[in-house]
Amino acid sequence: MSDRVGSNNELGVVICRVCNDVLYTLPTNGYKKFYSVCTKPECSGQFKKGEVTST
Ligand SMILES: [Zn+2]
């Protein structure tokens, strides 16, 4: 397994739709923004965990 931390190809960001924290980045082809929910109780309690939607 190669460590890809620091890669310049990570242009997709996954953001918590409740608190707007950046959860992680994804290596995508072009800049993309995704919404998910972080693990904070106040956030995960409001939406189904693991659900990722694109805008
Ligand atoms: Zn959150």
mmCIF file of the protein (N, C-alpha, C, O) and its ligand, coordinates in Angstrom:
data_MODEL
# 
_entry.id   MODEL 
# 
loop_
_entity.id 
_entity.type 
_entity.pdbx_number_of_molecules 
1 polymer     1 
2 non-polymer 1 
# 
_entity_poly.entity_id                      1 
_entity_poly.type                           'polypeptide(L)' 
_entity_poly.nstd_linkage                   no 
_entity_poly.nstd_monomer                   no 
_entity_poly.pdbx_seq_one_letter_code       MSDRVGSNNELGVVICRVCNDVLYTLPTNGYKKFYSVCTKPECSGQFKKGEVTST 
_entity_poly.pdbx_seq_one_letter_code_can   MSDRVGSNNELGVVICRVCNDVLYTLPTNGYKKFYSVCTKPECSGQFKKGEVTST 
_entity_poly.pdbx_strand_id                 A 
# 
loop_
_entity_poly_seq.entity_id 
_entity_poly_seq.num 
_entity_poly_seq.mon_id 
_entity_poly_seq.hetero 
1 1  MET n 
1 2  SER n 
1 3  ASP n 
1 4  ARG n 
1 5  VAL n 
1 6  GLY n 
1 7  SER n 
1 8  ASN n 
1 9  ASN n 
1 10 GLU n 
1 11 LEU n 
1 12 GLY n 
1 13 VAL n 
1 14 VAL n 
1 15 ILE n 
1 16 CYS n 
1 17 ARG n 
1 18 VAL n 
1 19 CYS n 
1 20 ASN n 
1 21 ASP n 
1 22 VAL n 
1 23 LEU n 
1 24 TYR n 
1 25 THR n 
1 26 LEU n 
1 27 PRO n 
1 28 THR n 
1 29 ASN n 
1 30 GLY n 
1 31 TYR n 
1 32 LYS n 
1 33 LYS n 
1 34 PHE n 
1 35 TYR n 
1 36 SER n 
1 37 VAL n 
1 38 CYS n 
1 39 THR n 
1 40 LYS n 
1 41 PRO n 
1 42 GLU n 
1 43 CYS n 
1 44 SER n 
1 45 GLY n 
1 46 GLN n 
1 47 PHE n 
1 48 LYS n 
1 49 LYS n 
1 50 GLY n 
1 51 GLU n 
1 52 VAL n 
1 53 THR n 
1 54 SER n 
1 55 THR n 
# 
loop_
_struct_asym.id 
_struct_asym.entity_id 
A 1 
B 2 
# 
loop_
_chem_comp.id 
_chem_comp.type 
_chem_comp.mon_nstd_flag 
ARG 'L-peptide linking' y 
ASN 'L-peptide linking' y 
ASP 'L-peptide linking' y 
CYS 'L-peptide linking' y 
GLN 'L-peptide linking' y 
GLU 'L-peptide linking' y 
GLY 'peptide linking'   y 
ILE 'L-peptide linking' y 
LEU 'L-peptide linking' y 
LYS 'L-peptide linking' y 
MET 'L-peptide linking' y 
PHE 'L-peptide linking' y 
PRO 'L-peptide linking' y 
SER 'L-peptide linking' y 
THR 'L-peptide linking' y 
TYR 'L-peptide linking' y 
VAL 'L-peptide linking' y 
ZN  non-polymer         . 
# 
_pdbx_entity_nonpoly.entity_id   2 
_pdbx_entity_nonpoly.name        ? 
_pdbx_entity_nonpoly.comp_id     ZN 
# 
_pdbx_nonpoly_scheme.asym_id         B 
_pdbx_nonpoly_scheme.entity_id       2 
_pdbx_nonpoly_scheme.mon_id          ZN 
_pdbx_nonpoly_scheme.ndb_seq_num     1 
_pdbx_nonpoly_scheme.pdb_seq_num     101 
_pdbx_nonpoly_scheme.auth_seq_num    101 
_pdbx_nonpoly_scheme.pdb_mon_id      ZN 
_pdbx_nonpoly_scheme.auth_mon_id     ZN 
_pdbx_nonpoly_scheme.pdb_strand_id   A 
_pdbx_nonpoly_scheme.pdb_ins_code    . 
# 
loop_
_atom_site.group_PDB 
_atom_site.id 
_atom_site.type_symbol 
_atom_site.label_atom_id 
_atom_site.label_alt_id 
_atom_site.label_comp_id 
_atom_site.label_asym_id 
_atom_site.label_entity_id 
_atom_site.label_seq_id 
_atom_site.pdbx_PDB_ins_code 
_atom_site.Cartn_x 
_atom_site.Cartn_y 
_atom_site.Cartn_z 
_atom_site.occupancy 
_atom_site.B_iso_or_equiv 
_atom_site.pdbx_formal_charge 
_atom_site.auth_seq_id 
_atom_site.auth_comp_id 
_atom_site.auth_asym_id 
_atom_site.auth_atom_id 
_atom_site.pdbx_PDB_model_num 
ATOM   1   N  N  . MET A 1 1  ? 0.846   -1.197 0.000   1.00 0.00 ? 1   MET A N  1 
ATOM   2   C  CA . MET A 1 1  ? 0.000   0.000  0.000   1.00 0.00 ? 1   MET A CA 1 
ATOM   3   C  C  . MET A 1 1  ? 0.881   1.246  0.000   1.00 0.00 ? 1   MET A C  1 
ATOM   4   O  O  . MET A 1 1  ? 1.840   1.336  0.767   1.00 0.00 ? 1   MET A O  1 
ATOM   5   N  N  . SER A 1 2  ? 0.567   2.162  -0.824  1.00 0.00 ? 2   SER A N  1 
ATOM   6   C  CA . SER A 1 2  ? 1.339   3.394  -0.864  1.00 0.00 ? 2   SER A CA 1 
ATOM   7   C  C  . SER A 1 2  ? 0.627   4.494  -0.094  1.00 0.00 ? 2   SER A C  1 
ATOM   8   O  O  . SER A 1 2  ? -0.601  4.579  -0.086  1.00 0.00 ? 2   SER A O  1 
ATOM   9   N  N  . ASP A 1 3  ? 1.396   5.304  0.530   1.00 0.00 ? 3   ASP A N  1 
ATOM   10  C  CA . ASP A 1 3  ? 0.842   6.415  1.297   1.00 0.00 ? 3   ASP A CA 1 
ATOM   11  C  C  . ASP A 1 3  ? 0.592   7.593  0.362   1.00 0.00 ? 3   ASP A C  1 
ATOM   12  O  O  . ASP A 1 3  ? 1.522   8.152  -0.219  1.00 0.00 ? 3   ASP A O  1 
ATOM   13  N  N  . ARG A 1 4  ? -0.665  7.954  0.230   1.00 0.00 ? 4   ARG A N  1 
ATOM   14  C  CA . ARG A 1 4  ? -1.007  9.008  -0.723  1.00 0.00 ? 4   ARG A CA 1 
ATOM   15  C  C  . ARG A 1 4  ? -1.224  10.361 -0.054  1.00 0.00 ? 4   ARG A C  1 
ATOM   16  O  O  . ARG A 1 4  ? -1.677  11.311 -0.692  1.00 0.00 ? 4   ARG A O  1 
ATOM   17  N  N  . VAL A 1 5  ? -0.906  10.441 1.202   1.00 0.00 ? 5   VAL A N  1 
ATOM   18  C  CA . VAL A 1 5  ? -1.055  11.730 1.877   1.00 0.00 ? 5   VAL A CA 1 
ATOM   19  C  C  . VAL A 1 5  ? -0.138  12.751 1.219   1.00 0.00 ? 5   VAL A C  1 
ATOM   20  O  O  . VAL A 1 5  ? 1.044   12.487 1.001   1.00 0.00 ? 5   VAL A O  1 
ATOM   21  N  N  . GLY A 1 6  ? -0.680  13.893 0.912   1.00 0.00 ? 6   GLY A N  1 
ATOM   22  C  CA . GLY A 1 6  ? 0.118   14.922 0.276   1.00 0.00 ? 6   GLY A CA 1 
ATOM   23  C  C  . GLY A 1 6  ? 0.001   14.912 -1.234  1.00 0.00 ? 6   GLY A C  1 
ATOM   24  O  O  . GLY A 1 6  ? 0.633   15.719 -1.916  1.00 0.00 ? 6   GLY A O  1 
ATOM   25  N  N  . SER A 1 7  ? -0.800  14.005 -1.757  1.00 0.00 ? 7   SER A N  1 
ATOM   26  C  CA . SER A 1 7  ? -0.998  13.956 -3.187  1.00 0.00 ? 7   SER A CA 1 
ATOM   27  C  C  . SER A 1 7  ? -1.673  15.224 -3.698  1.00 0.00 ? 7   SER A C  1 
ATOM   28  O  O  . SER A 1 7  ? -2.552  15.779 -3.039  1.00 0.00 ? 7   SER A O  1 
ATOM   29  N  N  . ASN A 1 8  ? -1.266  15.664 -4.843  1.00 0.00 ? 8   ASN A N  1 
ATOM   30  C  CA . ASN A 1 8  ? -1.882  16.855 -5.428  1.00 0.00 ? 8   ASN A CA 1 
ATOM   31  C  C  . ASN A 1 8  ? -3.151  16.525 -6.194  1.00 0.00 ? 8   ASN A C  1 
ATOM   32  O  O  . ASN A 1 8  ? -3.811  17.418 -6.726  1.00 0.00 ? 8   ASN A O  1 
ATOM   33  N  N  . ASN A 1 9  ? -3.486  15.273 -6.249  1.00 0.00 ? 9   ASN A N  1 
ATOM   34  C  CA . ASN A 1 9  ? -4.642  14.872 -7.042  1.00 0.00 ? 9   ASN A CA 1 
ATOM   35  C  C  . ASN A 1 9  ? -5.939  14.884 -6.253  1.00 0.00 ? 9   ASN A C  1 
ATOM   36  O  O  . ASN A 1 9  ? -7.005  14.606 -6.803  1.00 0.00 ? 9   ASN A O  1 
ATOM   37  N  N  . GLU A 1 10 ? -5.857  15.201 -4.976  1.00 0.00 ? 10  GLU A N  1 
ATOM   38  C  CA . GLU A 1 10 ? -7.065  15.160 -4.163  1.00 0.00 ? 10  GLU A CA 1 
ATOM   39  C  C  . GLU A 1 10 ? -7.837  16.457 -4.285  1.00 0.00 ? 10  GLU A C  1 
ATOM   40  O  O  . GLU A 1 10 ? -7.578  17.421 -3.564  1.00 0.00 ? 10  GLU A O  1 
ATOM   41  N  N  . LEU A 1 11 ? -8.769  16.472 -5.189  1.00 0.00 ? 11  LEU A N  1 
ATOM   42  C  CA . LEU A 1 11 ? -9.515  17.689 -5.483  1.00 0.00 ? 11  LEU A CA 1 
ATOM   43  C  C  . LEU A 1 11 ? -10.957 17.600 -5.035  1.00 0.00 ? 11  LEU A C  1 
ATOM   44  O  O  . LEU A 1 11 ? -11.698 18.581 -5.101  1.00 0.00 ? 11  LEU A O  1 
ATOM   45  N  N  . GLY A 1 12 ? -11.349 16.449 -4.589  1.00 0.00 ? 12  GLY A N  1 
ATOM   46  C  CA . GLY A 1 12 ? -12.710 16.311 -4.097  1.00 0.00 ? 12  GLY A CA 1 
ATOM   47  C  C  . GLY A 1 12 ? -12.714 16.427 -2.591  1.00 0.00 ? 12  GLY A C  1 
ATOM   48  O  O  . GLY A 1 12 ? -11.886 15.818 -1.914  1.00 0.00 ? 12  GLY A O  1 
ATOM   49  N  N  . VAL A 1 13 ? -13.633 17.201 -2.067  1.00 0.00 ? 13  VAL A N  1 
ATOM   50  C  CA . VAL A 1 13 ? -13.719 17.337 -0.619  1.00 0.00 ? 13  VAL A CA 1 
ATOM   51  C  C  . VAL A 1 13 ? -15.073 16.844 -0.134  1.00 0.00 ? 13  VAL A C  1 
ATOM   52  O  O  . VAL A 1 13 ? -16.105 17.099 -0.753  1.00 0.00 ? 13  VAL A O  1 
ATOM   53  N  N  . VAL A 1 14 ? -15.045 16.145 0.966   1.00 0.00 ? 14  VAL A N  1 
ATOM   54  C  CA . VAL A 1 14 ? -16.282 15.697 1.600   1.00 0.00 ? 14  VAL A CA 1 
ATOM   55  C  C  . VAL A 1 14 ? -16.494 16.548 2.836   1.00 0.00 ? 14  VAL A C  1 
ATOM   56  O  O  . VAL A 1 14 ? -15.629 16.623 3.709   1.00 0.00 ? 14  VAL A O  1 
ATOM   57  N  N  . ILE A 1 15 ? -17.631 17.177 2.903   1.00 0.00 ? 15  ILE A N  1 
ATOM   58  C  CA . ILE A 1 15 ? -17.935 18.134 3.957   1.00 0.00 ? 15  ILE A CA 1 
ATOM   59  C  C  . ILE A 1 15 ? -19.135 17.668 4.760   1.00 0.00 ? 15  ILE A C  1 
ATOM   60  O  O  . ILE A 1 15 ? -20.096 17.130 4.210   1.00 0.00 ? 15  ILE A O  1 
ATOM   61  N  N  . CYS A 1 16 ? -19.071 17.880 6.065   1.00 0.00 ? 16  CYS A N  1 
ATOM   62  C  CA . CYS A 1 16 ? -20.215 17.576 6.897   1.00 0.00 ? 16  CYS A CA 1 
ATOM   63  C  C  . CYS A 1 16 ? -21.315 18.587 6.587   1.00 0.00 ? 16  CYS A C  1 
ATOM   64  O  O  . CYS A 1 16 ? -21.095 19.796 6.655   1.00 0.00 ? 16  CYS A O  1 
ATOM   65  N  N  . ARG A 1 17 ? -22.466 18.096 6.257   1.00 0.00 ? 17  ARG A N  1 
ATOM   66  C  CA . ARG A 1 17 ? -23.543 18.997 5.855   1.00 0.00 ? 17  ARG A CA 1 
ATOM   67  C  C  . ARG A 1 17 ? -24.158 19.738 7.046   1.00 0.00 ? 17  ARG A C  1 
ATOM   68  O  O  . ARG A 1 17 ? -24.928 20.681 6.869   1.00 0.00 ? 17  ARG A O  1 
ATOM   69  N  N  . VAL A 1 18 ? -23.812 19.305 8.245   1.00 0.00 ? 18  VAL A N  1 
ATOM   70  C  CA . VAL A 1 18 ? -24.355 19.957 9.427   1.00 0.00 ? 18  VAL A CA 1 
ATOM   71  C  C  . VAL A 1 18 ? -23.401 21.043 9.941   1.00 0.00 ? 18  VAL A C  1 
ATOM   72  O  O  . VAL A 1 18 ? -23.811 22.189 10.122  1.00 0.00 ? 18  VAL A O  1 
ATOM   73  N  N  . CYS A 1 19 ? -22.138 20.691 10.175  1.00 0.00 ? 19  CYS A N  1 
ATOM   74  C  CA . CYS A 1 19 ? -21.203 21.638 10.763  1.00 0.00 ? 19  CYS A CA 1 
ATOM   75  C  C  . CYS A 1 19 ? -20.181 22.162 9.757   1.00 0.00 ? 19  CYS A C  1 
ATOM   76  O  O  . CYS A 1 19 ? -19.354 23.009 10.091  1.00 0.00 ? 19  CYS A O  1 
ATOM   77  N  N  . ASN A 1 20 ? -20.241 21.654 8.518   1.00 0.00 ? 20  ASN A N  1 
ATOM   78  C  CA . ASN A 1 20 ? -19.360 22.118 7.442   1.00 0.00 ? 20  ASN A CA 1 
ATOM   79  C  C  . ASN A 1 20 ? -17.883 21.811 7.667   1.00 0.00 ? 20  ASN A C  1 
ATOM   80  O  O  . ASN A 1 20 ? -17.025 22.430 7.038   1.00 0.00 ? 20  ASN A O  1 
ATOM   81  N  N  . ASP A 1 21 ? -17.578 20.883 8.538   1.00 0.00 ? 21  ASP A N  1 
ATOM   82  C  CA . ASP A 1 21 ? -16.200 20.434 8.673   1.00 0.00 ? 21  ASP A CA 1 
ATOM   83  C  C  . ASP A 1 21 ? -15.802 19.621 7.451   1.00 0.00 ? 21  ASP A C  1 
ATOM   84  O  O  . ASP A 1 21 ? -16.610 18.874 6.899   1.00 0.00 ? 21  ASP A O  1 
ATOM   85  N  N  . VAL A 1 22 ? -14.563 19.772 7.036   1.00 0.00 ? 22  VAL A N  1 
ATOM   86  C  CA . VAL A 1 22 ? -14.055 18.920 5.972   1.00 0.00 ? 22  VAL A CA 1 
ATOM   87  C  C  . VAL A 1 22 ? -13.696 17.580 6.580   1.00 0.00 ? 22  VAL A C  1 
ATOM   88  O  O  . VAL A 1 22 ? -12.840 17.498 7.460   1.00 0.00 ? 22  VAL A O  1 
ATOM   89  N  N  . LEU A 1 23 ? -14.348 16.537 6.113   1.00 0.00 ? 23  LEU A N  1 
ATOM   90  C  CA . LEU A 1 23 ? -14.136 15.209 6.694   1.00 0.00 ? 23  LEU A CA 1 
ATOM   91  C  C  . LEU A 1 23 ? -12.916 14.542 6.081   1.00 0.00 ? 23  LEU A C  1 
ATOM   92  O  O  . LEU A 1 23 ? -12.076 13.996 6.796   1.00 0.00 ? 23  LEU A O  1 
ATOM   93  N  N  . TYR A 1 24 ? -12.821 14.584 4.786   1.00 0.00 ? 24  TYR A N  1 
ATOM   94  C  CA . TYR A 1 24 ? -11.669 14.012 4.093   1.00 0.00 ? 24  TYR A CA 1 
ATOM   95  C  C  . TYR A 1 24 ? -11.693 14.468 2.653   1.00 0.00 ? 24  TYR A C  1 
ATOM   96  O  O  . TYR A 1 24 ? -12.656 15.078 2.189   1.00 0.00 ? 24  TYR A O  1 
ATOM   97  N  N  . THR A 1 25 ? -10.616 14.160 1.953   1.00 0.00 ? 25  THR A N  1 
ATOM   98  C  CA . THR A 1 25 ? -10.548 14.511 0.545   1.00 0.00 ? 25  THR A CA 1 
ATOM   99  C  C  . THR A 1 25 ? -10.486 13.257 -0.294  1.00 0.00 ? 25  THR A C  1 
ATOM   100 O  O  . THR A 1 25 ? -10.069 12.194 0.166   1.00 0.00 ? 25  THR A O  1 
ATOM   101 N  N  . LEU A 1 26 ? -10.907 13.404 -1.525  1.00 0.00 ? 26  LEU A N  1 
ATOM   102 C  CA . LEU A 1 26 ? -10.928 12.270 -2.432  1.00 0.00 ? 26  LEU A CA 1 
ATOM   103 C  C  . LEU A 1 26 ? -10.138 12.601 -3.686  1.00 0.00 ? 26  LEU A C  1 
ATOM   104 O  O  . LEU A 1 26 ? -10.151 13.745 -4.142  1.00 0.00 ? 26  LEU A O  1 
ATOM   105 N  N  . PRO A 1 27 ? -9.449  11.612 -4.252  1.00 0.00 ? 27  PRO A N  1 
ATOM   106 C  CA . PRO A 1 27 ? -8.782  11.843 -5.519  1.00 0.00 ? 27  PRO A CA 1 
ATOM   107 C  C  . PRO A 1 27 ? -9.795  11.800 -6.654  1.00 0.00 ? 27  PRO A C  1 
ATOM   108 O  O  . PRO A 1 27 ? -10.158 10.729 -7.139  1.00 0.00 ? 27  PRO A O  1 
ATOM   109 N  N  . THR A 1 28 ? -10.238 12.957 -7.062  1.00 0.00 ? 28  THR A N  1 
ATOM   110 C  CA . THR A 1 28 ? -11.240 13.015 -8.127  1.00 0.00 ? 28  THR A CA 1 
ATOM   111 C  C  . THR A 1 28 ? -10.678 13.724 -9.341  1.00 0.00 ? 28  THR A C  1 
ATOM   112 O  O  . THR A 1 28 ? -9.640  14.381 -9.271  1.00 0.00 ? 28  THR A O  1 
ATOM   113 N  N  . ASN A 1 29 ? -11.352 13.586 -10.416 1.00 0.00 ? 29  ASN A N  1 
ATOM   114 C  CA . ASN A 1 29 ? -10.937 14.226 -11.654 1.00 0.00 ? 29  ASN A CA 1 
ATOM   115 C  C  . ASN A 1 29 ? -11.574 15.616 -11.742 1.00 0.00 ? 29  ASN A C  1 
ATOM   116 O  O  . ASN A 1 29 ? -12.611 15.795 -12.379 1.00 0.00 ? 29  ASN A O  1 
ATOM   117 N  N  . GLY A 1 30 ? -10.955 16.566 -11.111 1.00 0.00 ? 30  GLY A N  1 
ATOM   118 C  CA . GLY A 1 30 ? -11.532 17.902 -11.052 1.00 0.00 ? 30  GLY A CA 1 
ATOM   119 C  C  . GLY A 1 30 ? -12.101 18.177 -9.678  1.00 0.00 ? 30  GLY A C  1 
ATOM   120 O  O  . GLY A 1 30 ? -12.355 17.253 -8.906  1.00 0.00 ? 30  GLY A O  1 
ATOM   121 N  N  . TYR A 1 31 ? -12.300 19.437 -9.376  1.00 0.00 ? 31  TYR A N  1 
ATOM   122 C  CA . TYR A 1 31 ? -12.790 19.813 -8.056  1.00 0.00 ? 31  TYR A CA 1 
ATOM   123 C  C  . TYR A 1 31 ? -14.248 19.425 -7.888  1.00 0.00 ? 31  TYR A C  1 
ATOM   124 O  O  . TYR A 1 31 ? -15.099 19.769 -8.708  1.00 0.00 ? 31  TYR A O  1 
ATOM   125 N  N  . LYS A 1 32 ? -14.522 18.697 -6.801  1.00 0.00 ? 32  LYS A N  1 
ATOM   126 C  CA . LYS A 1 32 ? -15.890 18.282 -6.518  1.00 0.00 ? 32  LYS A CA 1 
ATOM   127 C  C  . LYS A 1 32 ? -16.149 18.400 -5.033  1.00 0.00 ? 32  LYS A C  1 
ATOM   128 O  O  . LYS A 1 32 ? -15.249 18.222 -4.212  1.00 0.00 ? 32  LYS A O  1 
ATOM   129 N  N  . LYS A 1 33 ? -17.358 18.695 -4.710  1.00 0.00 ? 33  LYS A N  1 
ATOM   130 C  CA . LYS A 1 33 ? -17.739 18.846 -3.323  1.00 0.00 ? 33  LYS A CA 1 
ATOM   131 C  C  . LYS A 1 33 ? -18.832 17.840 -3.008  1.00 0.00 ? 33  LYS A C  1 
ATOM   132 O  O  . LYS A 1 33 ? -19.826 17.742 -3.727  1.00 0.00 ? 33  LYS A O  1 
ATOM   133 N  N  . PHE A 1 34 ? -18.641 17.098 -1.935  1.00 0.00 ? 34  PHE A N  1 
ATOM   134 C  CA . PHE A 1 34 ? -19.631 16.121 -1.520  1.00 0.00 ? 34  PHE A CA 1 
ATOM   135 C  C  . PHE A 1 34 ? -20.067 16.434 -0.104  1.00 0.00 ? 34  PHE A C  1 
ATOM   136 O  O  . PHE A 1 34 ? -19.314 17.001 0.688   1.00 0.00 ? 34  PHE A O  1 
ATOM   137 N  N  . TYR A 1 35 ? -21.265 16.062 0.191   1.00 0.00 ? 35  TYR A N  1 
ATOM   138 C  CA . TYR A 1 35 ? -21.757 16.267 1.552   1.00 0.00 ? 35  TYR A CA 1 
ATOM   139 C  C  . TYR A 1 35 ? -22.024 14.934 2.218   1.00 0.00 ? 35  TYR A C  1 
ATOM   140 O  O  . TYR A 1 35 ? -22.660 14.048 1.648   1.00 0.00 ? 35  TYR A O  1 
ATOM   141 N  N  . SER A 1 36 ? -21.525 14.811 3.437   1.00 0.00 ? 36  SER A N  1 
ATOM   142 C  CA . SER A 1 36 ? -21.807 13.651 4.255   1.00 0.00 ? 36  SER A CA 1 
ATOM   143 C  C  . SER A 1 36 ? -22.044 14.156 5.671   1.00 0.00 ? 36  SER A C  1 
ATOM   144 O  O  . SER A 1 36 ? -22.327 15.338 5.868   1.00 0.00 ? 36  SER A O  1 
ATOM   145 N  N  . VAL A 1 37 ? -21.934 13.291 6.636   1.00 0.00 ? 37  VAL A N  1 
ATOM   146 C  CA . VAL A 1 37 ? -22.129 13.692 8.022   1.00 0.00 ? 37  VAL A CA 1 
ATOM   147 C  C  . VAL A 1 37 ? -20.965 13.161 8.840   1.00 0.00 ? 37  VAL A C  1 
ATOM   148 O  O  . VAL A 1 37 ? -20.575 12.002 8.699   1.00 0.00 ? 37  VAL A O  1 
ATOM   149 N  N  . CYS A 1 38 ? -20.417 14.005 9.690   1.00 0.00 ? 38  CYS A N  1 
ATOM   150 C  CA . CYS A 1 38 ? -19.289 13.584 10.511  1.00 0.00 ? 38  CYS A CA 1 
ATOM   151 C  C  . CYS A 1 38 ? -19.783 12.753 11.702  1.00 0.00 ? 38  CYS A C  1 
ATOM   152 O  O  . CYS A 1 38 ? -20.971 12.458 11.838  1.00 0.00 ? 38  CYS A O  1 
ATOM   153 N  N  . THR A 1 39 ? -18.843 12.397 12.536  1.00 0.00 ? 39  THR A N  1 
ATOM   154 C  CA . THR A 1 39 ? -19.177 11.471 13.634  1.00 0.00 ? 39  THR A CA 1 
ATOM   155 C  C  . THR A 1 39 ? -19.637 12.175 14.895  1.00 0.00 ? 39  THR A C  1 
ATOM   156 O  O  . THR A 1 39 ? -19.949 11.518 15.888  1.00 0.00 ? 39  THR A O  1 
ATOM   157 N  N  . LYS A 1 40 ? -19.684 13.483 14.876  1.00 0.00 ? 40  LYS A N  1 
ATOM   158 C  CA . LYS A 1 40 ? -20.168 14.191 16.059  1.00 0.00 ? 40  LYS A CA 1 
ATOM   159 C  C  . LYS A 1 40 ? -21.628 13.834 16.314  1.00 0.00 ? 40  LYS A C  1 
ATOM   160 O  O  . LYS A 1 40 ? -22.429 13.774 15.381  1.00 0.00 ? 40  LYS A O  1 
ATOM   161 N  N  . PRO A 1 41 ? -21.972 13.599 17.574  1.00 0.00 ? 41  PRO A N  1 
ATOM   162 C  CA . PRO A 1 41 ? -23.348 13.193 17.910  1.00 0.00 ? 41  PRO A CA 1 
ATOM   163 C  C  . PRO A 1 41 ? -24.381 14.190 17.405  1.00 0.00 ? 41  PRO A C  1 
ATOM   164 O  O  . PRO A 1 41 ? -25.450 13.796 16.940  1.00 0.00 ? 41  PRO A O  1 
ATOM   165 N  N  . GLU A 1 42 ? -24.072 15.459 17.493  1.00 0.00 ? 42  GLU A N  1 
ATOM   166 C  CA . GLU A 1 42 ? -25.043 16.459 17.055  1.00 0.00 ? 42  GLU A CA 1 
ATOM   167 C  C  . GLU A 1 42 ? -25.243 16.458 15.543  1.00 0.00 ? 42  GLU A C  1 
ATOM   168 O  O  . GLU A 1 42 ? -26.242 16.966 15.034  1.00 0.00 ? 42  GLU A O  1 
ATOM   169 N  N  . CYS A 1 43 ? -24.289 15.885 14.845  1.00 0.00 ? 43  CYS A N  1 
ATOM   170 C  CA . CYS A 1 43 ? -24.406 15.825 13.385  1.00 0.00 ? 43  CYS A CA 1 
ATOM   171 C  C  . CYS A 1 43 ? -24.969 14.477 12.939  1.00 0.00 ? 43  CYS A C  1 
ATOM   172 O  O  . CYS A 1 43 ? -25.923 14.418 12.162  1.00 0.00 ? 43  CYS A O  1 
ATOM   173 N  N  . SER A 1 44 ? -24.374 13.406 13.433  1.00 0.00 ? 44  SER A N  1 
ATOM   174 C  CA . SER A 1 44 ? -24.806 12.075 13.003  1.00 0.00 ? 44  SER A CA 1 
ATOM   175 C  C  . SER A 1 44 ? -26.215 11.767 13.473  1.00 0.00 ? 44  SER A C  1 
ATOM   176 O  O  . SER A 1 44 ? -26.874 10.888 12.919  1.00 0.00 ? 44  SER A O  1 
ATOM   177 N  N  . GLY A 1 45 ? -26.685 12.475 14.483  1.00 0.00 ? 45  GLY A N  1 
ATOM   178 C  CA . GLY A 1 45 ? -28.032 12.252 14.962  1.00 0.00 ? 45  GLY A CA 1 
ATOM   179 C  C  . GLY A 1 45 ? -29.084 12.860 14.054  1.00 0.00 ? 45  GLY A C  1 
ATOM   180 O  O  . GLY A 1 45 ? -30.264 12.520 14.143  1.00 0.00 ? 45  GLY A O  1 
ATOM   181 N  N  . GLN A 1 46 ? -28.652 13.766 13.177  1.00 0.00 ? 46  GLN A N  1 
ATOM   182 C  CA . GLN A 1 46 ? -29.613 14.463 12.333  1.00 0.00 ? 46  GLN A CA 1 
ATOM   183 C  C  . GLN A 1 46 ? -29.797 13.823 10.969  1.00 0.00 ? 46  GLN A C  1 
ATOM   184 O  O  . GLN A 1 46 ? -30.847 13.959 10.341  1.00 0.00 ? 46  GLN A O  1 
ATOM   185 N  N  . PHE A 1 47 ? -28.769 13.128 10.523  1.00 0.00 ? 47  PHE A N  1 
ATOM   186 C  CA . PHE A 1 47 ? -28.858 12.503 9.211   1.00 0.00 ? 47  PHE A CA 1 
ATOM   187 C  C  . PHE A 1 47 ? -28.373 11.059 9.300   1.00 0.00 ? 47  PHE A C  1 
ATOM   188 O  O  . PHE A 1 47 ? -27.644 10.684 10.217  1.00 0.00 ? 47  PHE A O  1 
ATOM   189 N  N  . LYS A 1 48 ? -28.783 10.289 8.357   1.00 0.00 ? 48  LYS A N  1 
ATOM   190 C  CA . LYS A 1 48 ? -28.352 8.911  8.311   1.00 0.00 ? 48  LYS A CA 1 
ATOM   191 C  C  . LYS A 1 48 ? -26.856 8.850  8.045   1.00 0.00 ? 48  LYS A C  1 
ATOM   192 O  O  . LYS A 1 48 ? -26.366 9.448  7.086   1.00 0.00 ? 48  LYS A O  1 
ATOM   193 N  N  . LYS A 1 49 ? -26.138 8.135  8.885   1.00 0.00 ? 49  LYS A N  1 
ATOM   194 C  CA . LYS A 1 49 ? -24.692 8.072  8.781   1.00 0.00 ? 49  LYS A CA 1 
ATOM   195 C  C  . LYS A 1 49 ? -24.252 7.337  7.506   1.00 0.00 ? 49  LYS A C  1 
ATOM   196 O  O  . LYS A 1 49 ? -24.857 6.345  7.101   1.00 0.00 ? 49  LYS A O  1 
ATOM   197 N  N  . GLY A 1 50 ? -23.227 7.833  6.913   1.00 0.00 ? 50  GLY A N  1 
ATOM   198 C  CA . GLY A 1 50 ? -22.667 7.168  5.749   1.00 0.00 ? 50  GLY A CA 1 
ATOM   199 C  C  . GLY A 1 50 ? -23.296 7.585  4.444   1.00 0.00 ? 50  GLY A C  1 
ATOM   200 O  O  . GLY A 1 50 ? -22.825 7.212  3.370   1.00 0.00 ? 50  GLY A O  1 
ATOM   201 N  N  . GLU A 1 51 ? -24.352 8.353  4.535   1.00 0.00 ? 51  GLU A N  1 
ATOM   202 C  CA . GLU A 1 51 ? -25.011 8.781  3.313   1.00 0.00 ? 51  GLU A CA 1 
ATOM   203 C  C  . GLU A 1 51 ? -24.236 9.934  2.671   1.00 0.00 ? 51  GLU A C  1 
ATOM   204 O  O  . GLU A 1 51 ? -24.002 10.962 3.307   1.00 0.00 ? 51  GLU A O  1 
ATOM   205 N  N  . VAL A 1 52 ? -23.852 9.762  1.442   1.00 0.00 ? 52  VAL A N  1 
ATOM   206 C  CA . VAL A 1 52 ? -23.096 10.795 0.752   1.00 0.00 ? 52  VAL A CA 1 
ATOM   207 C  C  . VAL A 1 52 ? -23.883 11.271 -0.461  1.00 0.00 ? 52  VAL A C  1 
ATOM   208 O  O  . VAL A 1 52 ? -24.287 10.477 -1.310  1.00 0.00 ? 52  VAL A O  1 
ATOM   209 N  N  . THR A 1 53 ? -24.086 12.544 -0.523  1.00 0.00 ? 53  THR A N  1 
ATOM   210 C  CA . THR A 1 53 ? -24.803 13.085 -1.660  1.00 0.00 ? 53  THR A CA 1 
ATOM   211 C  C  . THR A 1 53 ? -23.954 14.150 -2.339  1.00 0.00 ? 53  THR A C  1 
ATOM   212 O  O  . THR A 1 53 ? -23.155 14.831 -1.696  1.00 0.00 ? 53  THR A O  1 
ATOM   213 N  N  . SER A 1 54 ? -24.131 14.277 -3.590  1.00 0.00 ? 54  SER A N  1 
ATOM   214 C  CA . SER A 1 54 ? -23.412 15.269 -4.363  1.00 0.00 ? 54  SER A CA 1 
ATOM   215 C  C  . SER A 1 54 ? -24.350 16.417 -4.684  1.00 0.00 ? 54  SER A C  1 
ATOM   216 O  O  . SER A 1 54 ? -25.553 16.221 -4.859  1.00 0.00 ? 54  SER A O  1 
ATOM   217 N  N  . THR A 1 55 ? -23.802 17.593 -4.757  1.00 0.00 ? 55  THR A N  1 
ATOM   218 C  CA . THR A 1 55 ? -24.658 18.745 -5.077  1.00 0.00 ? 55  THR A CA 1 
ATOM   219 C  C  . THR A 1 55 ? -24.521 19.098 -6.538  1.00 0.00 ? 55  THR A C  1 
ATOM   220 O  O  . THR A 1 55 ? -25.160 20.040 -7.008  1.00 0.00 ? 55  THR A O  1 
HETATM 221 ZN ZN . ZN  B 2 .  ? -20.556 17.654 11.576  1.00 0.00 2 101 ZN  A ZN 1 
# 
